Amino acid sequence: MNERPFGTNVLGEAIEIATNEAVPTAPQDCQPSGGSGRRMNRLPPLNLFRVFEAAARHGSFTAAADELCVTQSAVSQQIRQIEDLLDVRLFRRLPRRVELTREGTQLASAVHESLALLARACERIVDPMAPTVLCINAPPAIASRWLVPRLKRFMQLNPQIKVTLLASNDTVNFDRQDIDVAIRWGRGDWQGARVERLGPDKLFPVCSPSVLREGPPIVSPGDLAHHTLLQNMNSSLWATWFATAGVGSVNFDETLYFNDAGLLLDAAVQGQGIALANHMLVENDLKTGRLIRPFNIEIQSGESYHILTSPDFSEKAAVAEFRQWIRAEGAEAG
């Protein structure tokens, strides 16, 4: 298949397709109305303006037809159509050329400026050197605790990519939402998305150092039951953790429930109890000493953070660059 330069190929083919069929009559709401005969409720078909601009620029229907790769009669027919829709004469038909009327000159100036504006917008979009905006969607906890501290490094490595970060736990639909990359917690069974695992699925207890200093002593795993359990409303894996630790049935003295992992871990930092945490969420808290691990026993939850991208656009340059970078970051967290 032969390729033609961007800008003439698509427009020319679109116009040719349009002119190979019978020219449609103007829609009812495009007809002139009222006493002036010129008031319109919507624009004529945009391909008519492209034909008009070429004819006005060349002063010739034949030259316009050659540029647009259509026939001279197709150009003449579409000029007549736009004149009928606007209820004005745009050209004076002279023996060997056409000449713009007063109304045609006025319209030609506006159409030329509009098409130039569209051309510049298209050039910016396809320009490989132009900045690319990447929309990332992640749950609030992983966004604030793990992703935000790393984004500056990504943008330093990729100055041509600008990042917009949205915090949300909503269901991802790439066909309906303007999202390039999403991060979600789960088992990796999302439909309509390319799914890649981001980090480990191991969980372990964490608490503030003040819990060890001021609360009941913690010597063995069973001693955790004497403290407040910080519990996620959507899941509970404490029984699994205690079984792995060799402890039977345990009843906590008190339980606080949360619907957000970030709030749960904030409560743990404030010394309000013991939480089960994923390493990615508490990495910085462990480094700074705001949280500690009373025991090194870990369990595999079967769930972890994943990278979701549209199957159609996952290899788009900016998206692929971000996927590669964030996978490397996630591997370090493991």
VODRENKOL-439726 format. One record per atom (N, C-alpha, C): x, y, z; residue in three letters. Coordinates in steps of 0.1 Angstrom, whole numbers, padded with zeros to 4 digits, always signed. Each point is the difference from the previous one (the first is absolute). Layout:
<rs>
XYZALA;...
</rs>
This chain:
<rs>
+0008-0012+0000MET;-0008+0012+0000MET;+0009+0012+0000MET;-0002+0010-0010ASN;+0008+0012-0001ASN;-0005+0010+0011ASN;+0009+0006+0006GLU;-0003+0010+0010GLU;+0002+0014-0006GLU;-0009+0010+0003ARG;+0002+0013-0004ARG;+0002+0009+0012ARG;+0006+0012-0002PRO;+0003+0008+0012PRO;-0012+0003+0009PRO;+0003+0001+0013PHE;-0011+0003+0009PHE;-0006+0014-0003PHE;-0013+0001+0001GLY;-0006+0013-0003GLY;-0008+0001-0012GLY;+0005-0007-0011THR;-0008+0000-0012THR;-0006-0014-0002THR;+0006-0010+0004ASN;-0005-0013-0002ASN;-0014-0002+0006ASN;-0001+0002+0013VAL;-0012-0003+0007VAL;-0011+0009-0004VAL;+0002+0013-0002LEU;-0010+0009-0004LEU;-0004-0003-0014LEU;+0009-0002-0009GLY;-0003-0003-0014GLY;-0009-0012-0001GLY;+0004-0011+0007GLU;-0008-0012-0001GLU;-0013+0002+0006GLU;-0001+0007+0011ALA;-0014+0002+0006ALA;-0009+0008-0010ALA;+0006+0010-0007ILE;-0008+0007-0009ILE;-0004-0008-0012ILE;+0009-0008-0004GLU;-0002-0009-0012GLU;-0011-0010+0003GLU;+0000-0005+0012ILE;-0011-0010+0004ILE;-0013+0008+0000ILE;+0000+0012+0005ALA;-0012+0007+0001ALA;-0006+0003-0013ALA;+0009+0003-0010THR;-0005+0004-0013THR;-0003-0011-0009THR;+0004-0012+0004ASN;-0004-0012-0008ASN;-0014-0004+0002ASN;-0006+0006+0010GLU;-0014-0003+0003GLU;-0009+0012-0004GLU;-0012-0002-0001ALA;-0009+0012-0003ALA;+0001+0010+0011ALA;+0001+0013-0003VAL;+0001+0010+0010VAL;-0013+0001+0008VAL;+0001-0001+0013PRO;-0013+0000+0008PRO;-0006+0014+0000PRO;-0013+0000+0001THR;-0006+0013+0002THR;+0002+0005+0014THR;-0001+0013+0002ALA;+0003+0006+0013ALA;-0009-0005+0010ALA;+0004-0003+0012PRO;-0009-0004+0011PRO;-0009+0011+0003PRO;-0012-0003+0005GLN;-0010+0010+0002GLN;+0005+0011+0009GLN;+0008-0003+0010ASP;+0005+0011+0009ASP;+0012+0007-0005ASP;+0004-0003-0013CYS;+0011+0008-0006CYS;-0006+0010-0010CYS;-0013-0001-0003GLN;-0006+0009-0009GLN;-0001+0014+0005GLN;+0002+0010-0009PRO;-0002+0014+0005PRO;-0014+0002+0005PRO;-0001+0008+0010SER;-0013+0003+0007SER;-0001+0014+0003SER;-0013+0004+0002GLY;-0002+0014+0004GLY;+0000+0009-0012GLY;-0002+0013+0003GLY;-0001+0010-0011GLY;+0013+0002-0007GLY;+0012-0001+0007SER;+0013+0003-0006SER;+0004-0011-0010SER;-0005-0012+0002GLY;+0003-0011-0009GLY;+0014-0005+0003GLY;+0007+0004+0011ARG;+0014-0005+0002ARG;+0003-0006+0013ARG;-0010+0000+0009ARG;+0002-0005+0013ARG;+0000-0015+0000ARG;+0010-0006+0006MET;+0002-0015+0000MET;+0001-0005+0014MET;-0005-0013+0002ASN;+0000-0006+0013ASN;+0013-0008+0002ASN;+0006-0004-0011ARG;+0013-0007+0001ARG;+0008+0001-0013ARG;+0013-0003+0001LEU;+0009+0001-0011LEU;-0003-0009-0011LEU;+0003+0004-0013PRO;-0001-0010-0011PRO;+0011-0011+0002PRO;+0000-0011-0007PRO;+0010-0010+0001PRO;+0014+0006-0001PRO;+0009-0004+0008LEU;+0013+0007+0001LEU;+0009-0003-0013LEU;-0003-0011-0007ASN;+0008-0003-0012ASN;-0003+0011-0011ASN;-0012+0006+0001LEU;-0003+0010-0010LEU;+0009+0012+0002LEU;+0004+0004+0012PHE;+0009+0011+0002PHE;+0014-0003-0005PHE;+0004-0012+0001ARG;+0013-0004-0006ARG;+0001+0002-0015ARG;-0011-0004-0006VAL;-0001+0002-0015VAL;-0001+0015-0003VAL;-0008+0007+0007PHE;-0001+0014-0002PHE;+0014+0007+0002PHE;+0007-0003+0010GLU;+0013+0006+0003GLU;+0010-0002-0012GLU;+0000-0012-0005ALA;+0009-0003-0011ALA;-0004+0008-0013ALA;-0013+0000-0003ALA;-0004+0008-0011ALA;+0002+0015+0001ALA;-0002+0005+0012ALA;+0003+0014+0002ALA;+0015+0003-0001ALA;+0008-0008+0005ARG;+0015+0002+0000ARG;+0005-0001-0015ARG;-0005-0009-0007HIS;+0005-0002-0014HIS;-0007+0009-0010HIS;-0013+0005+0004GLY;-0008+0007-0010GLY;-0004-0008-0012GLY;-0001-0013+0003SER;-0003-0010-0011SER;-0006-0012+0006SER;-0011-0005-0005PHE;-0006-0013+0004PHE;+0009-0011-0005PHE;+0006+0001-0012THR;+0008-0011-0005THR;+0013-0002+0008THR;+0007+0011+0004ALA;+0012-0001+0008ALA;-0004-0005+0014ALA;-0011+0004+0005ALA;-0004-0006+0013ALA;-0003-0015-0001ALA;-0006-0004-0011ALA;-0003-0014-0002ALA;+0013-0008+0000ALA;+0010+0005-0008ASP;+0013-0006-0001ASP;+0007-0002+0014ASP;-0001+0011+0008GLU;+0006-0001+0014GLU;-0006-0010+0008GLU;-0014-0001-0001LEU;-0007-0009+0009LEU;-0002-0014-0005LEU;+0005-0002-0012CYS;-0001-0013-0007CYS;-0015-0004-0002CYS;-0008+0009-0004VAL;-0014-0002-0004VAL;-0002+0006-0014VAL;-0012-0002-0005THR;-0003+0006-0013THR;-0004+0014+0001THR;+0001+0008-0011GLN;-0004+0014-0001GLN;-0015+0001+0003GLN;-0008-0010-0005SER;-0014+0001+0002SER;-0004-0002+0015SER;+0008-0009+0007ALA;-0003-0002+0014ALA;+0003+0013+0008ALA;+0010+0007-0004VAL;+0003+0013+0007VAL;-0011+0010-0003VAL;-0004+0001-0013SER;-0011+0009-0004SER;-0013-0003+0008SER;-0003-0013+0001GLN;-0012-0005+0007GLN;+0000+0004+0014GLN;+0012-0002+0007GLN;+0000+0003+0014GLN;+0000+0015+0003GLN;+0006+0008-0009ILE;+0000+0015+0001ILE;-0015+0004-0001ILE;-0007-0006-0009ARG;-0014+0004-0002ARG;-0008-0004+0013ARG;+0004-0011+0006GLN;-0008-0005+0012GLN;+0002+0010+0011GLN;+0013+0005+0002ILE;+0002+0009+0011ILE;-0007+0014-0002ILE;+0000+0003-0013GLU;-0007+0013-0004GLU;-0015-0001+0003GLU;-0005-0012-0003ASP;-0015-0002+0003ASP;-0003+0000+0015ASP;+0009-0006+0007LEU;-0002+0000+0015LEU;+0001+0013+0006LEU;+0010+0009-0005LEU;+0002+0013+0005LEU;-0009+0011-0006LEU;-0006-0004-0012ASP;-0009+0008-0007ASP;+0007+0013-0005ASP;+0012-0002-0004VAL;+0008+0011-0006VAL;+0008-0005-0012VAL;+0005+0009-0008ARG;+0010-0004-0011ARG;+0014+0003+0006ARG;+0008-0010+0000LEU;+0014+0001+0005LEU;+0010+0002-0012LEU;-0004-0004-0012PHE;+0009+0002-0011PHE;-0007+0006-0012PHE;+0007+0008-0007ARG;-0005+0004-0014ARG;+0007-0009-0010ARG;-0008-0007-0008ARG;+0005-0009-0010ARG;+0004+0008-0012ARG;+0013+0001-0003LEU;+0005+0007-0011LEU;+0004-0011-0011LEU;+0003+0004-0012PRO;+0003-0010-0011PRO;+0012-0009+0004PRO;+0011+0005+0005ARG;+0011-0009+0003ARG;+0004-0001+0015ARG;-0007+0006+0008ARG;+0003+0000+0014ARG;-0013+0003+0009ARG;+0002+0000+0013VAL;-0011+0004+0008VAL;+0006+0011+0009VAL;-0009+0009+0005GLU;+0004+0011+0008GLU;-0009+0001+0012GLU;+0006+0003+0012LEU;-0008+0001+0012LEU;-0009+0012+0000LEU;-0012-0002+0004THR;-0009+0011+0003THR;+0004+0007+0013THR;-0008+0011+0004ARG;+0003+0006+0013ARG;-0002-0010+0011ARG;-0011-0007+0000GLU;-0003-0010+0010GLU;+0010-0012+0000GLU;+0004-0003-0013GLY;+0010-0011-0001GLY;+0014+0004+0006GLY;+0004+0013-0002THR;+0012+0004+0006THR;+0000+0000+0015THR;-0011+0004+0006GLN;-0002+0000+0014GLN;+0001-0014+0006GLN;-0007-0010-0007LEU;+0000-0013+0005LEU;+0014-0007-0002LEU;+0007+0003-0012ALA;+0013-0006-0003ALA;+0010+0004+0011ALA;+0000+0012+0005SER;+0009+0004+0011SER;-0002-0008+0012SER;-0013-0002+0004ALA;-0003-0007+0012ALA;+0004-0015-0001ALA;-0004-0006-0012VAL;+0003-0014-0002VAL;+0015-0003-0001VAL;+0008+0009-0006HIS;+0014-0002-0001HIS;+0006+0000+0014HIS;-0004+0009+0008GLU;+0005+0001+0014GLU;-0004-0012+0008GLU;-0012-0005-0002SER;-0004-0011+0008SER;+0007-0013-0004SER;+0002-0002-0013LEU;+0007-0012-0005LEU;+0015+0001+0005LEU;+0006+0012+0000ALA;+0014+0001+0004ALA;+0001-0003+0015ALA;-0010+0004+0008LEU;+0000-0003+0014LEU;-0002-0015+0002LEU;-0008-0007-0007LEU;-0001-0015+0001LEU;+0012-0007-0004LEU;+0007+0005-0011ALA;+0012-0006-0004ALA;+0011+0001+0010ALA;+0001+0012+0007ARG;+0010+0002+0010ARG;-0003-0009+0012ARG;-0013-0002+0003ALA;-0003-0009+0012ALA;+0004-0014-0004ALA;-0003-0005-0012CYS;+0004-0013-0004CYS;+0015-0002+0000CYS;+0007+0010-0004GLU;+0015-0001+0000GLU;+0005-0002+0014GLU;-0006+0008+0009ARG;+0005-0001+0014ARG;-0003-0014+0006ARG;-0011-0006-0004ILE;-0004-0013+0006ILE;+0009-0011-0005ILE;+0004+0001-0013VAL;+0009-0011-0006VAL;+0015+0003+0001VAL;+0003+0012+0005ASP;+0014+0004+0001ASP;+0007-0008+0011ASP;+0010-0009-0003PRO;+0006-0008+0010PRO;+0008+0008+0011PRO;+0003+0013-0003MET;+0007+0008+0009MET;-0009+0008+0010MET;-0013-0001-0003ALA;-0010+0008+0008ALA;-0002-0007+0013ALA;-0003+0007+0011PRO;-0003-0007+0013PRO;-0012-0009-0001PRO;+0001-0011+0007THR;-0012-0009+0000THR;-0005+0000+0014THR;-0013+0001+0001VAL;-0007-0001+0013VAL;-0005-0014+0003VAL;+0005-0005+0011LEU;-0004-0014+0004LEU;-0009+0001+0012LEU;-0011-0006+0000CYS;-0010-0001+0011CYS;+0001-0013+0007CYS;+0004+0001+0013ILE;+0002-0012+0009ILE;-0011+0000+0010ILE;-0007-0011+0002ASN;-0010-0001+0010ASN;+0003-0011+0010ASN;+0000+0003+0013ALA;+0005-0009+0010ALA;-0008+0002+0013ALA;-0002-0010+0008PRO;-0007+0002+0013PRO;+0008+0010+0008PRO;-0007+0007+0009PRO;+0006+0011+0008PRO;+0012-0005+0008PRO;-0001-0012+0006ALA;+0011-0005+0009ALA;+0013-0002-0008ALA;-0001-0008-0011ILE;+0013-0003-0007ILE;+0004+0013-0008ILE;-0009+0009-0003ALA;+0004+0012-0007ALA;+0008+0009+0009ALA;-0005+0002+0012SER;+0007+0010+0009SER;+0012-0006+0007SER;+0000-0013+0003ARG;+0010-0006+0008ARG;+0012-0006-0008ARG;-0003-0004-0012TRP;+0010-0006-0008TRP;+0003+0006-0014TRP;-0011+0004-0007LEU;+0003+0006-0013LEU;+0004+0014-0001LEU;-0006+0009+0008VAL;+0003+0014+0000VAL;+0015+0002+0003VAL;+0006-0006+0010PRO;+0014+0002+0002PRO;+0010-0004-0011PRO;-0005-0008-0009ARG;+0008-0005-0012ARG;-0003+0008-0013ARG;-0011+0007-0001LEU;-0003+0006-0012LEU;+0010+0011-0005LEU;+0005+0007+0009LYS;+0010+0010-0004LYS;+0012-0006-0007LYS;+0004-0012+0005ARG;+0011-0007-0007ARG;-0004-0004-0014ARG;-0012-0005-0002PHE;-0004-0004-0013PHE;-0001+0012-0009PHE;-0004+0012+0004MET;-0001+0011-0008MET;+0014+0006-0003MET;+0009-0002+0009GLN;+0014+0005-0003GLN;+0006-0009-0011GLN;-0003-0013+0000LEU;+0005-0009-0010LEU;-0007+0002-0013LEU;-0013+0005+0000ASN;-0008+0001-0012ASN;-0006+0014+0000ASN;+0008+0010-0003PRO;-0005+0014+0001PRO;-0011+0003-0011PRO;-0001-0008-0010GLN;-0010+0002-0010GLN;-0014-0005+0004GLN;+0000-0007+0011ILE;-0013-0006+0005ILE;-0005+0008+0012ILE;-0012+0005+0000LYS;-0006+0007+0011LYS;-0010-0009+0006LYS;-0001-0001+0013VAL;-0008-0010+0007VAL;-0012+0007+0007VAL;-0012-0005-0002THR;-0011+0003+0008THR;-0004-0012+0008THR;-0001+0002+0014LEU;-0003-0011+0009LEU;-0014+0002+0006LEU;-0008-0010-0002LEU;-0014+0000+0005LEU;+0000-0011+0011LEU;-0006+0003+0012ALA;-0001-0009+0011ALA;-0015-0006+0000ALA;-0001-0013-0002SER;-0013-0006-0001SER;+0000-0015+0002SER;-0010-0005+0005ASN;-0002-0015+0001ASN;-0011-0005-0009ASN;-0005+0009-0009ASP;-0011-0004-0009ASP;+0004-0010-0010ASP;-0010-0007-0005THR;+0003-0010-0011THR;+0006+0007-0012THR;+0010-0006-0006VAL;+0007+0005-0011VAL;-0007-0004-0013VAL;-0003+0009-0009ASN;-0005-0003-0013ASN;+0007+0009-0010ASN;+0010-0006-0007PHE;+0008+0008-0009PHE;-0008+0005-0012PHE;-0011-0006-0004ASP;-0008+0005-0011ASP;-0008+0012+0003ASP;-0003+0002+0013ARG;-0008+0011+0004ARG;+0007+0011+0008ARG;+0012-0003+0005GLN;+0007+0009+0008GLN;+0013+0004-0006GLN;+0004+0013+0002ASP;+0013+0005-0006ASP;+0011-0003+0009ASP;+0003-0013+0001ILE;+0011-0005+0009ILE;+0010-0008-0008ILE;+0013+0003+0002ASP;+0010-0008-0007ASP;+0005-0012+0007ASP;+0002+0002+0013VAL;+0005-0011+0009VAL;-0008+0001+0013VAL;-0003-0012+0005ALA;-0007-0001+0013ALA;+0008-0010+0009ALA;-0001+0002+0013ILE;+0006-0009+0010ILE;-0012-0005+0008ILE;-0001-0013+0002ARG;-0011-0005+0008ARG;+0005-0012+0008ARG;-0007-0002+0011TRP;+0003-0012+0009TRP;-0010-0011-0003TRP;+0005-0012-0002GLY;-0008-0011-0002GLY;+0007-0012-0005GLY;-0007-0010-0006ARG;+0006-0012-0004ARG;+0004+0000-0015ARG;-0002+0011-0006GLY;+0005+0001-0014GLY;-0010-0005-0011GLY;-0012-0001+0004ASP;-0010-0005-0010ASP;-0010+0011-0005ASP;+0006+0011-0004TRP;-0008+0011-0006TRP;-0002-0002-0014TRP;-0012+0002-0005GLN;-0004-0002-0014GLN;+0002+0013-0007GLN;+0004-0002-0013GLY;+0001+0012-0009GLY;+0013+0008+0003GLY;+0010-0006+0006ALA;+0012+0007+0004ALA;+0012-0009-0002ALA;+0011+0006-0003ARG;+0013-0007+0001ARG;+0005+0001+0014ARG;+0002-0011+0007VAL;+0003-0001+0014VAL;+0014-0005+0003VAL;+0008+0008+0007GLU;+0013-0004+0004GLU;+0002+0002+0015GLU;+0006-0010+0006ARG;+0002+0001+0015ARG;+0010+0010+0003ARG;-0003+0008+0011LEU;+0009+0011+0003LEU;+0009-0003+0012LEU;-0006-0006+0011GLY;+0008-0003+0012GLY;-0004-0013+0006GLY;+0007-0003+0012PRO;-0002-0012+0007PRO;-0014-0001+0006PRO;-0005-0012+0003ASP;-0013-0002+0007ASP;+0002-0004+0015ASP;+0011+0003+0005LYS;+0003-0004+0014LYS;-0005+0010+0010LYS;-0006-0004+0011LEU;-0005+0008+0010LEU;+0006-0003+0014LEU;+0002+0010+0008PHE;+0006-0002+0013PHE;-0005+0010+0010PHE;+0001-0002+0013PRO;-0005+0009+0010PRO;+0009+0012+0001PRO;-0005+0012+0002VAL;+0008+0012+0003VAL;-0007+0008+0011VAL;+0008+0008+0008CYS;-0006+0008+0010CYS;+0010+0012+0003CYS;-0005+0009+0007SER;+0009+0011+0004SER;+0009-0004+0011SER;+0013+0005+0001PRO;+0008-0004+0012PRO;-0006+0003+0013PRO;-0009+0010+0000SER;-0007+0003+0013SER;-0008-0011+0005SER;-0005-0009-0009VAL;-0008-0011+0005VAL;+0008-0010+0008VAL;+0013-0002-0004LEU;+0009-0009+0008LEU;+0004+0007+0013LEU;+0002+0013+0000ARG;+0004+0007+0012ARG;-0011+0002+0010ARG;-0012+0002-0004GLU;-0010+0005+0009GLU;-0011-0011+0002GLU;-0002-0009-0009GLY;-0011-0010+0001GLY;+0004-0013+0007GLY;-0009-0009+0000PRO;+0003-0013+0006PRO;+0012-0006-0008PRO;+0009-0007+0007PRO;+0012-0006-0006PRO;-0003-0009-0012PRO;+0008+0000-0010ILE;-0001-0009-0012ILE;+0012-0008+0000ILE;-0001-0013+0004VAL;+0011-0009+0000VAL;-0002-0011-0011VAL;-0012-0005-0001SER;-0003-0010-0010SER;-0012+0005-0008SER;-0002-0007-0012PRO;-0011+0005-0008PRO;-0014+0001+0007PRO;-0002-0009+0009GLY;-0013+0000+0007GLY;-0003+0012+0008GLY;+0011+0007+0004ASP;-0001+0012+0008ASP;-0007+0012-0008ASP;+0000-0001-0013LEU;-0006+0010-0008LEU;-0015+0002+0003LEU;-0006-0011+0005ALA;-0014+0000+0003ALA;-0004+0010+0011ALA;+0010+0004+0008HIS;-0002+0009+0011HIS;+0000+0015-0005HIS;+0001+0002-0013HIS;+0001+0013-0005HIS;-0012+0002-0010HIS;-0003+0012-0004THR;-0011+0003-0009THR;+0004-0005-0014THR;-0009-0007-0006LEU;+0001-0004-0014LEU;-0005+0010-0010LEU;+0009+0005-0009LEU;-0004+0009-0010LEU;-0004-0008-0013LEU;-0013+0000-0003GLN;-0005-0010-0010GLN;-0006+0007-0012GLN;+0004-0005-0012ASN;-0006+0005-0012ASN;-0014-0007-0002ASN;-0010+0008-0003MET;-0014-0005-0001MET;-0001-0010-0011MET;+0008+0000-0010ASN;-0002-0008-0012ASN;+0006-0014+0001ASN;+0009-0002+0010SER;+0007-0013+0001SER;+0006-0001+0014SER;+0002-0013+0004SER;+0006-0003+0012SER;+0009-0012-0001SER;+0013+0002+0001LEU;+0010-0011-0001LEU;+0007-0002+0013LEU;-0005+0006+0011TRP;+0007-0002+0013TRP;+0000-0015+0004TRP;-0011-0007-0003ALA;-0001-0014+0004ALA;+0011-0008-0007ALA;+0002+0003-0013THR;+0010-0006-0008THR;+0014+0003+0006THR;+0002+0012+0004TRP;+0013+0004+0005TRP;+0003-0007+0013TRP;-0010-0001+0009PHE;+0002-0007+0013PHE;+0002-0015-0002PHE;-0007-0006-0010ALA;+0002-0014-0003ALA;+0015-0002-0004ALA;+0005+0009-0009THR;+0013-0001-0005THR;+0010+0002+0012THR;-0003+0008+0009ALA;+0008+0002+0012ALA;-0001-0011+0010ALA;-0008-0010-0002GLY;-0002-0011+0010GLY;-0009+0003+0011GLY;-0009+0010-0001VAL;-0009+0004+0010VAL;-0014-0004-0004VAL;-0007-0006+0010GLY;-0014-0004-0003GLY;-0010+0012-0001GLY;-0012-0003+0004SER;-0010+0010-0001SER;+0003+0012+0010SER;-0001+0012-0005VAL;+0004+0012+0007VAL;-0012+0010+0000VAL;-0003+0006+0011ASN;-0010+0010+0000ASN;+0007+0013+0005ASN;-0001+0010-0008PHE;+0006+0013+0003PHE;-0009+0007+0011PHE;+0007+0008+0009ASP;-0008+0007+0010ASP;-0008+0011-0007ASP;+0004+0006-0011GLU;-0007+0011-0006GLU;+0003+0000-0015GLU;-0009+0005-0008THR;+0002+0000-0014THR;-0005+0014-0006THR;+0008+0006-0008LEU;-0005+0012-0008LEU;+0000-0004-0015LEU;-0011+0004-0006TYR;-0002-0003-0014TYR;+0002+0012-0009TYR;+0006-0002-0012PHE;+0003+0010-0010PHE;-0004-0004-0014PHE;-0004+0009-0008ASN;-0003-0003-0014ASN;+0011+0005-0009ASN;+0011+0005+0006ASP;+0011+0006-0009ASP;+0013-0005+0007ASP;+0009-0005-0008ALA;+0013-0005+0005ALA;+0008+0011+0005ALA;+0000+0012-0006GLY;+0008+0011+0004GLY;-0004+0004+0014GLY;-0014+0001+0003LEU;-0004+0004+0013LEU;+0004-0010+0011LEU;-0001-0013-0004LEU;+0003-0011+0009LEU;+0015+0002+0004LEU;+0009+0002-0009LEU;+0014+0001+0003LEU;+0003+0013+0007LEU;-0007+0011-0002ASP;+0001+0012+0007ASP;-0003-0002+0015ASP;-0010-0008+0002ALA;-0004-0004+0014ALA;+0011-0008+0007ALA;+0006-0009-0008ALA;+0012-0008+0005ALA;+0011+0009+0004ALA;+0003+0010-0009VAL;+0011+0009+0003VAL;-0002+0008+0013VAL;-0013+0003+0002GLN;-0004+0008+0012GLN;+0000-0009+0013GLN;+0003-0013-0001GLY;+0000-0008+0011GLY;-0013-0006+0005GLY;-0010+0000-0009GLN;-0013-0004+0004GLN;-0002-0016-0001GLN;+0009-0007-0005GLY;-0001-0015-0001GLY;+0010-0006-0009GLY;-0004-0013-0003ILE;+0009-0008-0009ILE;-0007-0002-0013ILE;+0007+0001-0011ALA;-0005-0002-0013ALA;+0007-0010-0008ALA;-0007-0007-0009LEU;+0007-0008-0011LEU;+0003+0009-0012LEU;+0012+0000-0005ALA;+0003+0009-0010ALA;+0008-0007-0011ALA;-0001+0006-0012ASN;+0008-0003-0012ASN;+0012+0008+0000ASN;+0012-0005-0003HIS;+0012+0007+0001HIS;+0000+0013-0008HIS;-0006+0000-0012MET;+0000+0012-0008MET;-0007+0012+0007MET;-0010-0003+0008LEU;-0007+0011+0007LEU;+0008+0005+0012LEU;+0008-0008+0006VAL;+0007+0004+0013VAL;+0015+0002-0002VAL;+0005-0001-0012GLU;+0014+0001-0003GLU;+0007+0012+0006GLU;-0006+0011-0002ASN;+0006+0013+0005ASN;-0002+0001+0015ASN;-0011-0005+0006ASP;-0002+0000+0014ASP;+0010-0009+0007ASP;+0003-0011-0006LEU;+0010-0009+0007LEU;+0014+0006-0001LEU;+0003+0007-0011LYS;+0013+0006-0001LYS;+0002+0011+0010LYS;-0010+0008+0002THR;+0001+0011+0009THR;-0003-0004+0015THR;-0004-0012+0002GLY;-0002-0004+0014GLY;-0014+0003+0006GLY;-0009+0006-0009ARG;-0013+0003+0005ARG;-0008-0013+0003ARG;+0003-0010-0008LEU;-0006-0013+0003LEU;+0011-0011+0001LEU;-0003-0010+0008ILE;+0010-0011+0001ILE;-0008-0013-0002ILE;+0008-0011-0002ARG;-0006-0013-0001ARG;+0003-0008+0012ARG;-0010-0002+0009PRO;+0003-0008+0012PRO;+0004-0014-0003PRO;-0004-0006-0011PHE;+0004-0013-0004PHE;+0003+0000-0015PHE;+0009-0009-0004ASN;+0004-0001-0015ASN;-0009-0010-0007ASN;-0010-0006+0006ILE;-0008-0010-0006ILE;-0009+0007-0011ILE;+0000-0006-0012GLU;-0008+0005-0011GLU;-0009-0010-0005GLU;-0011+0005-0006ILE;-0009-0009-0007ILE;-0002+0005-0015ILE;-0004-0009-0008GLN;-0004+0004-0014GLN;-0015+0001-0001GLN;-0004+0012-0004SER;-0014+0003+0000SER;-0007-0005-0012SER;+0007-0003-0011GLY;-0006-0003-0013GLY;-0004+0012-0008GLY;+0001+0012+0007GLU;-0003+0012-0007GLU;+0012+0009+0000GLU;+0001+0009-0010SER;+0011+0010+0000SER;-0003+0011-0009SER;+0009+0010-0001TYR;-0003+0011-0009TYR;+0004-0004-0014TYR;-0008+0005-0009HIS;+0002-0003-0014HIS;+0000+0013-0009HIS;+0007-0001-0011ILE;-0001+0011-0010ILE;-0010-0003-0010ILE;-0010+0008-0003LEU;-0010-0002-0010LEU;+0002+0011-0011LEU;+0000-0005-0013THR;+0000+0009-0011THR;-0009-0005-0011THR;-0004+0009-0009SER;-0009-0004-0011SER;+0008-0010-0009SER;-0006-0011-0004PRO;+0007-0009-0009PRO;+0004+0007-0014PRO;-0008+0010-0003ASP;+0002+0007-0013ASP;+0011+0010+0001ASP;+0003+0005+0012PHE;+0010+0011+0001PHE;+0011-0002+0010PHE;+0002-0013+0004SER;+0010-0003+0010SER;+0014+0002-0006SER;+0001-0001-0013GLU;+0014+0001-0006GLU;+0002+0014-0006GLU;-0010+0009+0002LYS;+0003+0014-0003LYS;+0012+0005+0007LYS;+0008+0008-0006ALA;+0014+0003+0005ALA;+0000+0005+0015ALA;-0009+0010+0003ALA;+0000+0005+0014ALA;-0005-0011+0010ALA;-0010-0007-0004VAL;-0006-0010+0009VAL;+0010-0012+0002VAL;+0007-0004-0011ALA;+0010-0011+0001ALA;+0012+0005+0009ALA;+0004+0012-0001GLU;+0011+0005+0008GLU;-0004+0000+0015GLU;-0012+0004+0003PHE;-0005+0000+0014PHE;-0001-0014+0005PHE;-0006-0009-0008ARG;-0001-0014+0004ARG;+0014-0006+0003ARG;+0009+0002-0008GLN;+0014-0005+0003GLN;+0006+0006+0012GLN;-0002+0013+0002TRP;+0006+0006+0012TRP;-0007-0004+0013TRP;-0013-0001+0000ILE;-0007-0003+0012ILE;+0001-0015+0004ILE;+0002-0009-0010ARG;+0003-0014+0002ARG;+0013-0001+0008ARG;+0010+0008-0005ALA;+0013-0001+0007ALA;-0001+0005+0014ALA;-0008+0011+0002GLU;-0002+0005+0014GLU;-0006-0011+0009GLU;-0010-0006-0006GLY;-0007-0010+0007GLY;+0008-0012+0004GLY;+0009-0004-0009ALA;+0010-0011+0002ALA;+0009+0003+0012ALA;+0004+0013+0001GLU;+0008+0004+0011GLU;-0007-0002+0014GLU;-0013+0003-0001ALA;-0009-0001+0012ALA;-0001-0015+0005ALA;+0002-0009-0009GLY;-0001-0014+0003GLY;+0012-0005+0008GLY;
</rs>
